[in-house]
Amino acid sequence: MKRFVMAAFALLAGCATPDKLIATGERSEHMLIRPPALATACMSRILDADRGSRFGHTTIPATIRPMDDGGSEMIVGTTLVARAKPEGTGSRVTIWLRPERFVGRSTLVATMTKGC
């Protein structure tokens, strides 16, 4: 089963870049209570825990980097891009998901943003 999941992630990865994912992905916006750097770190921790429970500890590490406008960007392979920008005391987060179907897609965004 673990090999199947790893193969599925490899197929999802294809050769897409974050810019291509932003141009073609399924977009959603969310208000989070944490400032940008803390919001992306929070989402990354939740994703790590969730992937472990769903996929037998197969992980695709998240890359988090600061943005020039005071925001923070999180990239998870070629499956997800999240950009958090300051708004009030929290963040406005825009998330793009790869358009192909995959296990857990329907609850992924709600799970990763909860409590952040």
Backbone as JSON, one array per atom type, in Angstrom:
{
  "sequence": "MKRFVMAAFALLAGCATPDKLIATGERSEHMLIRPPALATACMSRILDADRGSRFGHTTIPATIRPMDDGGSEMIVGTTLVARAKPEGTGSRVTIWLRPERFVGRSTLVATMTKGC",
  "N": [[0.82, -1.19, 0.0], [1.93, 1.24, 0.8], [3.82, 1.69, -1.2], [2.1, 2.05, -3.35], [0.85, 4.48, -2.67], [3.07, 6.18, -2.69], [3.71, 6.01, -5.4], [1.42, 7.15, -6.47], [1.67, 9.8, -5.57], [3.96, 10.47, -6.99], [3.01, 10.4, -9.61], [1.16, 12.49, -9.42], [2.92, 14.56, -9.09], [4.2, 15.04, -11.56], [5.34, 17.42, -13.88], [4.83, 19.92, -13.0], [5.07, 23.34, -11.99], [5.24, 25.69, -9.21], [4.2, 28.16, -10.17], [2.73, 27.3, -12.41], [0.85, 25.71, -11.13], [-0.5, 27.66, -9.64], [-1.64, 29.05, -11.75], [-3.38, 27.14, -12.85], [-4.6, 25.7, -10.84], [-7.07, 24.69, -8.33], [-8.55, 27.23, -6.6], [-8.77, 28.75, -3.36], [-9.76, 30.95, -0.69], [-8.92, 32.01, 2.61], [-9.38, 33.23, 5.93], [-7.1, 33.52, 8.51], [-6.14, 33.27, 11.97], [-3.53, 33.64, 12.75], [-0.41, 35.42, 12.17], [1.29, 35.73, 8.92], [3.86, 34.1, 8.72], [3.64, 32.39, 10.93], [1.19, 31.23, 10.34], [1.66, 29.71, 7.96], [3.56, 27.93, 8.98], [2.02, 26.62, 10.91], [0.04, 25.4, 9.27], [1.69, 23.66, 7.84], [2.63, 21.93, 9.89], [0.19, 20.7, 10.61], [-0.46, 19.43, 8.19], [1.69, 17.61, 8.02], [1.11, 15.89, 10.19], [-1.43, 14.97, 9.42], [-0.95, 13.73, 6.94], [0.62, 11.62, 7.79], [-1.26, 10.07, 9.19], [-3.07, 9.41, 7.18], [-1.58, 8.34, 5.03], [0.26, 6.41, 5.85], [2.63, 7.49, 6.93], [4.02, 8.48, 4.75], [5.56, 11.17, 3.4], [5.54, 14.4, 1.87], [7.69, 16.88, 1.96], [7.0, 20.19, 3.13], [7.87, 23.31, 1.76], [8.73, 26.33, 3.09], [8.78, 29.78, 2.71], [9.76, 33.23, 3.12], [7.95, 36.06, 1.81], [8.36, 38.98, -0.27], [6.5, 40.97, 0.38], [5.94, 40.81, 3.06], [4.54, 38.59, 3.53], [4.09, 34.97, 3.58], [5.03, 31.96, 2.0], [3.99, 28.68, 1.26], [4.92, 25.65, -0.13], [3.97, 22.53, -1.28], [5.33, 20.02, -2.67], [4.21, 19.46, -5.91], [1.6, 19.7, -5.48], [0.25, 21.52, -3.86], [-0.01, 24.99, -3.18], [0.32, 27.61, -0.92], [-0.29, 30.91, -0.04], [0.23, 33.27, 2.34], [-0.83, 36.37, 3.44], [-0.39, 39.41, 5.28], [-3.14, 40.5, 7.23], [-4.94, 42.56, 9.16], [-4.58, 41.41, 12.43], [-4.05, 38.89, 11.73], [-3.99, 36.63, 8.96], [-4.61, 36.58, 5.44], [-5.14, 33.88, 3.54], [-4.37, 32.36, 0.52], [-5.0, 29.49, -1.25], [-3.92, 27.09, -3.52], [-4.83, 24.16, -5.12], [-3.72, 21.26, -6.79], [-5.43, 20.36, -9.73], [-6.16, 17.64, -10.26], [-7.77, 14.68, -9.04], [-7.39, 13.32, -5.75], [-6.77, 11.19, -2.9], [-8.49, 12.19, 0.0], [-8.84, 14.81, -0.71], [-11.18, 16.35, -0.45], [-11.33, 17.19, 2.2], [-8.9, 18.28, 2.81], [-8.05, 21.09, 2.72], [-9.75, 22.26, 4.65], [-8.93, 20.84, 6.92], [-6.19, 21.52, 7.12], [-6.21, 24.27, 7.64], [-7.6, 24.64, 9.98], [-7.71, 26.05, 13.12], [-5.47, 27.58, 12.71]],
  "CA": [[0.0, 0.0, 0.0], [2.81, 2.4, 0.9], [4.38, 1.9, -2.54], [1.03, 2.6, -4.19], [0.68, 5.89, -2.31], [4.25, 6.9, -3.19], [3.56, 6.08, -6.85], [0.36, 8.12, -6.76], [2.24, 11.13, -5.4], [4.88, 10.7, -8.1], [2.18, 10.75, -10.77], [0.63, 13.83, -9.21], [3.99, 15.54, -9.19], [4.4, 15.4, -12.95], [6.4, 18.41, -14.04], [4.22, 21.21, -12.72], [5.8, 24.27, -11.13], [4.29, 26.47, -8.41], [3.52, 29.15, -11.02], [1.73, 26.59, -13.21], [-0.21, 25.31, -10.22], [-1.27, 28.86, -9.35], [-2.41, 29.4, -12.95], [-4.37, 26.13, -13.23], [-5.13, 24.98, -9.68], [-8.33, 25.05, -7.68], [-8.19, 28.31, -5.68], [-9.67, 29.1, -2.28], [-9.22, 31.96, 0.22], [-9.3, 31.78, 4.01], [-8.85, 34.15, 6.93], [-6.53, 32.79, 9.63], [-5.89, 34.14, 13.12], [-2.09, 33.82, 12.95], [0.28, 36.19, 11.13], [1.71, 34.87, 7.81], [4.89, 33.08, 8.97], [3.09, 31.41, 11.87], [0.09, 30.52, 9.67], [2.2, 28.67, 7.07], [4.18, 26.91, 9.83], [0.91, 25.87, 11.5], [-0.54, 24.54, 8.23], [2.67, 22.62, 7.55], [2.58, 20.94, 10.98], [-1.06, 19.95, 10.49], [-0.33, 18.55, 7.03], [2.59, 16.5, 8.36], [0.38, 14.96, 11.05], [-2.53, 14.4, 8.64], [-0.4, 12.8, 5.94], [1.04, 10.42, 8.49], [-2.4, 9.23, 9.52], [-3.75, 8.95, 5.97], [-0.75, 7.7, 4.02], [1.29, 5.55, 6.41], [3.84, 8.28, 7.17], [4.64, 8.95, 3.53], [5.44, 12.63, 3.45], [6.15, 15.3, 0.91], [7.96, 18.02, 2.83], [6.58, 21.53, 2.73], [8.89, 24.35, 1.72], [8.15, 27.6, 3.51], [9.73, 30.88, 2.5], [9.15, 34.56, 3.25], [7.67, 36.81, 0.58], [8.81, 40.37, -0.19], [5.45, 41.85, 0.9], [5.67, 40.49, 4.46], [3.78, 37.35, 3.58], [4.81, 33.71, 3.66], [4.55, 31.01, 0.99], [4.23, 27.27, 1.53], [4.77, 24.81, -1.33], [4.02, 21.11, -0.97], [5.56, 19.35, -3.94], [3.45, 20.12, -6.97], [0.22, 19.43, -5.12], [-0.39, 22.6, -3.13], [0.7, 26.24, -2.89], [-0.45, 28.5, -0.04], [0.35, 32.2, 0.19], [-0.39, 34.0, 3.44], [-0.49, 37.8, 3.45], [-0.9, 40.04, 6.49], [-4.43, 41.19, 7.24], [-5.24, 42.8, 10.56], [-3.61, 40.71, 13.28], [-3.91, 37.54, 11.19], [-3.56, 36.46, 7.57], [-5.5, 36.12, 4.38], [-4.38, 32.82, 2.88], [-4.88, 31.84, -0.74], [-4.5, 28.13, -1.43], [-4.18, 26.48, -4.82], [-4.65, 22.71, -5.13], [-3.63, 20.64, -8.11], [-6.81, 20.02, -10.11], [-6.46, 16.21, -10.32], [-8.37, 14.1, -7.83], [-6.54, 12.46, -4.94], [-7.38, 10.76, -1.64], [-8.56, 13.18, 1.05], [-8.9, 16.16, -1.28], [-12.36, 17.1, -0.02], [-11.16, 17.75, 3.54], [-7.52, 18.71, 3.0], [-7.93, 22.51, 3.04], [-10.4, 22.51, 5.94], [-8.09, 20.26, 7.96], [-4.91, 22.23, 7.29], [-6.39, 25.64, 8.1], [-8.31, 24.66, 11.25], [-6.94, 26.46, 14.28], [-4.3, 28.39, 12.35]],
  "C": [[0.87, 1.25, 0.0], [3.42, 2.72, -0.47], [3.35, 2.5, -3.48], [0.85, 4.09, -3.94], [1.85, 6.7, -2.84], [4.17, 7.04, -4.71], [2.49, 7.1, -7.24], [0.88, 9.54, -6.61], [3.21, 11.45, -6.54], [4.12, 11.07, -9.37], [1.59, 12.14, -10.64], [1.7, 14.89, -9.43], [4.22, 15.98, -10.63], [5.55, 16.35, -13.11], [5.86, 19.81, -13.8], [5.12, 22.04, -11.81], [4.78, 25.01, -10.27], [3.53, 27.5, -9.25], [2.44, 28.49, -11.88], [0.55, 26.16, -12.34], [-1.11, 26.5, -9.87], [-2.16, 29.24, -10.54], [-3.56, 28.42, -13.22], [-5.08, 25.46, -12.05], [-6.47, 25.48, -9.19], [-8.0, 26.02, -6.55], [-9.24, 28.49, -4.59], [-8.97, 30.11, -1.37], [-9.77, 31.73, 1.62], [-8.67, 32.84, 4.89], [-8.36, 33.3, 8.1], [-6.15, 33.76, 10.73], [-4.41, 34.43, 13.33], [-1.5, 34.69, 11.85], [0.91, 35.23, 10.1], [2.73, 33.77, 8.12], [4.38, 32.0, 9.92], [1.96, 30.61, 11.23], [0.63, 29.41, 8.76], [2.89, 27.56, 7.88], [3.11, 26.02, 10.46], [0.31, 24.9, 10.47], [0.4, 23.39, 7.88], [2.67, 21.53, 8.61], [1.33, 20.08, 10.89], [-0.99, 18.98, 9.31], [0.58, 17.36, 7.32], [1.87, 15.45, 9.19], [-0.72, 14.24, 10.27], [-2.03, 13.4, 7.62], [0.04, 11.52, 6.6], [-0.13, 9.5, 8.78], [-3.09, 8.68, 8.29], [-2.89, 8.06, 5.1], [0.39, 6.87, 4.61], [2.64, 6.23, 6.54], [4.63, 8.58, 5.91], [4.47, 10.45, 3.49], [6.08, 13.28, 2.23], [6.42, 16.56, 1.71], [7.48, 19.34, 2.25], [7.8, 22.44, 2.75], [8.2, 25.65, 2.08], [9.21, 28.68, 3.32], [9.01, 32.22, 2.65], [8.94, 35.2, 1.88], [8.07, 38.27, 0.8], [7.79, 41.3, 0.46], [5.11, 41.58, 2.36], [4.86, 39.22, 4.63], [4.69, 36.14, 3.7], [4.19, 32.74, 2.67], [4.93, 29.6, 1.42], [3.95, 26.49, 0.25], [4.92, 23.37, -0.89], [4.1, 20.36, -2.29], [4.93, 20.14, -5.07], [1.96, 19.91, -6.74], [-0.5, 20.64, -4.55], [0.55, 23.8, -3.01], [-0.23, 27.06, -2.01], [0.36, 29.77, 0.15], [-0.44, 32.96, 1.23], [0.11, 35.43, 3.41], [-1.09, 38.43, 4.7], [-2.26, 40.7, 6.28], [-4.88, 41.32, 8.68], [-4.17, 42.15, 11.41], [-3.36, 39.29, 12.79], [-3.41, 37.53, 9.76], [-4.75, 36.15, 6.67], [-4.67, 35.12, 3.57], [-5.11, 32.39, 1.62], [-4.2, 30.5, -0.97], [-4.9, 27.65, -2.82], [-3.87, 25.0, -4.71], [-4.57, 22.23, -6.57], [-5.01, 20.13, -8.5], [-7.15, 18.53, -10.16], [-7.01, 15.72, -8.99], [-7.32, 13.28, -7.09], [-7.24, 12.21, -3.61], [-7.36, 11.91, -0.63], [-8.7, 14.61, 0.57], [-10.04, 16.99, -0.69], [-12.19, 17.74, 1.36], [-9.77, 18.35, 3.78], [-7.42, 20.17, 3.44], [-8.57, 22.81, 4.4], [-9.55, 21.98, 7.1], [-6.85, 21.11, 8.2], [-5.05, 23.65, 7.79], [-7.03, 25.72, 9.49], [-7.37, 25.02, 12.41], [-5.73, 27.34, 13.98], [-4.69, 29.85, 12.23]]
}
